[in-house]
């Protein structure tokens, strides 16, 4: 089993109004050193796969089909082997 940590970010050519707002807020709080902020999303996906290559393929397919917008977003996948004991139970209601 593998845990895929997937970082999804806007492509550099896409305007990031949320990032610009956060940058301005940081400047207003006194963080004048901050020059640019780009916001994004992170997903954690546990994948049952035979090997790392299969897990990476499954994660990439999931990104291309659902998790990321291929027109405006890029994604980066980091994989780590885990045991099935590492899966956290999701709370119900």
Order of alpha helices (4+ residues) and beta strands (2+ residues): beta-alpha-beta-alpha-beta
